[in-house]
Amino acid sequence: MKSFTTLKDRMIKNPEVRKEYDALQDEFNLIDQLVTMRTSAGLTQEEVANKLGTNKSNISRLEHGKGNPSWSTLNKYAAACGFRVKLEAVEDNRASA
């Protein structure tokens, strides 16, 4: 069986797959930042959930990109981890569909 990385590398060569993958890159980056904030703070999902007054399953869903978190939720999550969120607008140089 091929590794995930090998499969991904092969699939990404398909222009349609690449386009969809690139479209999700911002979401992947957000998820990575969430997990990085939590782990940098030395917190578990359970500990963040307790700070926010929610369930661990909600934190897990957030960190797996399931759902559409509000600005308020992102701010509360970041604060629980000792961070703050900042919105940055950047020019979109990707090709239009």
ZAMARRO-666071 format. One record per residue: x, y, z of N, C-alpha, C in turn; residue in three letters. Coordinates in steps of 0.001 Angstrom, whole numbers, plus 500000, padded with zeros to 6 digits. Each point is the difference from the previous one (the first is absolute). Layout:
<recs>
XYZXYZXYZALA
...
</recs>
This chain:
<recs>
500844498818500000499156501182500000500888501243500000MET
499621500942499193500769501236499911499682500911501175LYS
500980500802500341499785500940501098499072501124499556SER
499429500668500987499114501112499705500721501082499206PHE
501235500282500367500773501046499312500206499645498535THR
500316498737499725500196499557498621498701500134499217THR
498906499581500597498694500113499348499648501462499752LEU
500193500829501010499700501431499856500829500611498878LYS
501285499696499974500874500542498954499532499585498613ASP
499557498756499876499503499534498700498683500680499629ARG
499098500112500966498680500591499737500090501489499676MET
500916500692500647500111501450499856500455500383498594ILE
500527499048499263500415500266498614498802500173499071LYS
498845499498500431498766500178499232499539501446500191ASN
499847500775498905499643501423500132498699500251500767PRO
499007499134499837498733500192500716500176499775501498GLU
500753498974500358500275499721501411500817501136500597VAL
500996500460499251500861501092500476499187501265500272ARG
499067500300499109499164501197500166499179499909501284LYS
499393498844500260499202499816501212500881500036501247GLU
501163499384499918500940500004501125500431501424500331TYR
500354500764498984500422501386500206498879500844500594ASP
498768499718499593498852500762500516499812499772501504ALA
500461498877500496499860499683501425501204500412500836LEU
501024500543499378501243500301500706499802500962501175GLN
499170501014499834499766500937501102499354499296501195ASP
499092499082499725499366499245501081501020499099500696GLU
500856499342499222501050499165500583500914500845500889PHE
500326501199499543500875500888500779499344500403501311ASN
498703500301499968499288500374501226500012498841500996LEU
499704498807499517499996498826500873501379499810500621ILE
501039500132499186501365499859500508500298501050501071ASP
499540501221499793500232501062500980499267499716501308GLN
498791499476499916499246499672501207500749498954500830LEU
500399498931499349500703498930500709501329500506500542VAL
500697500817499229501282500554500443499822500887501229THR
498955500826500017499744500836501179499800499132501234MET
499164498982499847499680499146501154501230499247500492ARG
500734499407499085501168499222500429501112500901500530THR
500137501197499432500991500952500520499678500410501430SER
498715500052500304499566500349501354500077498792500940ALA
500323498834499449500088498802500827498658499503500479GLY
498956500262499217498645499628500392499487498813499201LEU
499142499229500620499283498939499301498687500572499471THR
499355499252499145498678500426499523499029500102501171GLN
500112499084500924499130500008501183500195501278500812GLU
501240500409500185500284501212500772499467501256499305GLU
500148500067498692499449501147499262498484499994500108VAL
499405498827499864498547499889500116499524500491501361ALA
500696499612501056499623500440501351500091501520500125ASN
501041500590499431500148501460500052498880500705499256LYS
499506499366498935498943500615499197498601499599500456LEU
499929499086500953498689499553500474499267499178498959GLY
500741499163499286499397499172498960500526498580500130THR
499651499154499061500436498605500002501252499814499156ASN
500797499004500373501201499661499236499649499709498544LYS
498852499378499759499605499659498630499848501248499134SER
499584501114500595499887501253499244501377500519499605ASN
500970499865500887501370500427499692500580499100498915ILE
499748498713500105500477499055498995499431500336498620SER
498709500270499939499373500372498715500616501276499443ARG
500224500974500864500613501255499571501386499745499410LEU
500786499172500680501364499722499560500070499064498793GLU
498891499399499653499963499141498811499277500670498832HIS
499668501277500165499377500730498901498550499651499761GLY
499363499432500995498583499653499877499184501160500545LYS
499281500656499158499186501119500434500532501316499481GLY
499375501045500430500337501342499551500036500910501229ASN
501153500070500681500057500750501260499802501499499797PRO
499367500611500968499809501454499963501291500696500411SER
500060501280499723501142500821500418500132499940501520TRP
498877500038500677499986499943501461500598498687500501SER
499643498894499384500533498700500394501507499953499807THR
500484500506498865501438500017499741500726500857501028LEU
499416501141500352500598500870501014500055499319501360ASN
498931499336500385499953499321501298501002498849500044LYS
500072499248498924500961498894499928501418500537500148TYR
500324501025499225501347500586500057500301500518501405ALA
499067500702500602500209500542501350500228498888501019ALA
499273498907499859500174498869500912501404499413499896ALA
500626500187498849501353499481499764501072501063500221CYS
499569501215500387500954501079500247500400500754498738GLY
499146499979499003500260500689498737498836500933499672PHE
500150500729498937498893500780499444500006499770498505ARG
498849500190499376499930499837498546500082501362499336VAL
500515499994498790500141501223499236499613499681498562LYS
499150500820499446499584499832498614500950500766499101LEU
500441499357498951500902500648499053499445499793498597GLU
499796501081499283499540499912498618501216500010499079ALA
500028499036499100501082499916499036499411499910498604VAL
500707500548499051499543499963498625499990498554499518GLU
498939499631499324499846498639499505500595499917498605ASP
501156499361499901500681499859498720499725498667499333ASN
499063499225500587499669498720499389499167500245498744ARG
500101499094499060499229500108498755498527499860500322ALA
499170500803499385498548499924500208499441498790499282SER
498920499477500560499355498832499381499094500433498876ALA
</recs>
